[in-house]
Amino acid sequence: MIRLSSRTALAGIASLGHGVPGSGAISDLGAIPPGVGGTRTYQVWYRNAVAFCTPSTSNTTNAVELI
């Protein structure tokens, strides 16, 4: 597991990756060398410590796997 970045959400939205100001390409952030194959799986972990949520203070998105 590699932490690619840490972002603070603004109005419930946080973005990362190519085209996002102040962010590099996800492949650069993950230190993936060019021309090297393999499978990568990406998933976002985030805090959601709000009163109406479960007692857990974090959650994850569905994962995306790239070959």
Secondary structure, DSSP 8 states (H G I E B T S, - for coil): ---------BTTB---STTSTT---HHHHTT--TT----EEE--EEE---TTS-S-SEEE---EEE-
